[in-house]
């Protein structure tokens, strides 16, 4: 079942990291994953919206997953 949740290619080194639309150029190419997270009411990485479940990356490694540069949101020109 876990294999069905995660495609072979994920946007970041930690496959649990998924940034909200507009925050990361890389995550923005994974629109199906972003839409699925919205429908399942799971927070995006770094969010704590009430009524939504925790982001898996934030739940497993709170406050430290972003220390690895490959997990940070990436914006062209910034």
C-alpha positions in Angstrom: 0.0 0.0 0.0 2.8 2.4 0.7 4.1 2.0 -2.8 0.8 3.3 -4.1 1.1 6.5 -2.1 4.5 7.5 -3.4 5.4 7.5 -7.1 8.9 6.5 -8.1 10.0 10.1 -8.4 9.4 12.6 -5.6 10.2 16.3 -5.5 12.7 16.2 -2.7 15.2 14.0 -1.0 12.7 13.2 1.8 9.6 11.8 -0.1 7.4 13.1 2.7 8.2 16.7 1.9 5.7 18.5 -0.3 5.4 22.3 -0.4 2.2 24.2 -1.0 1.5 25.4 -4.5 3.5 28.5 -5.4 6.2 27.9 -2.7 8.5 25.6 -4.7 9.1 25.3 -8.4 10.0 21.6 -8.0 6.9 20.7 -6.0 4.7 22.8 -8.4 5.5 20.2 -11.1 3.9 17.5 -8.9 0.4 19.0 -9.1 -1.3 15.6 -8.7 0.4 15.1 -5.4 -0.5 18.6 -4.3 -4.1 18.0 -5.2 -4.1 14.6 -3.5 -2.8 16.2 -0.3 -5.5 18.8 -0.3 -8.2 16.2 -0.9 -6.9 14.0 1.9 -6.7 17.1 4.2 -3.0 16.7 5.0 -1.0 19.8 5.6 1.8 20.8 3.3 5.3 20.9 4.7 5.6 23.8 7.2 1.9 24.3 7.5 -0.3 23.7 10.6 -3.8 24.4 9.3 -6.5 23.4 11.7 -8.7 20.5 10.6 -5.9 19.0 8.5 -3.6 16.1 9.4 0.1 16.9 9.9 2.6 16.9 7.1 4.3 13.5 7.3 7.8 15.2 7.1 6.9 17.6 10.0 5.4 14.7 12.0 8.4 12.4 11.6 11.2 15.0 11.9 9.8 18.2 13.3 11.9 21.2 12.7 14.9 19.4 11.2 13.9 18.1 7.7 14.7 21.5 6.2 18.3 21.4 7.4 19.2 19.3 4.3 19.2 21.7 1.4 17.6 19.1 -0.9 14.4 19.4 1.2 14.0 23.1 1.1 11.6 24.9 -1.2 13.3 26.0 -4.4 12.4 29.2 -6.4 14.2 30.2 -9.6 15.9 33.5 -9.2 16.0 33.4 -5.4 
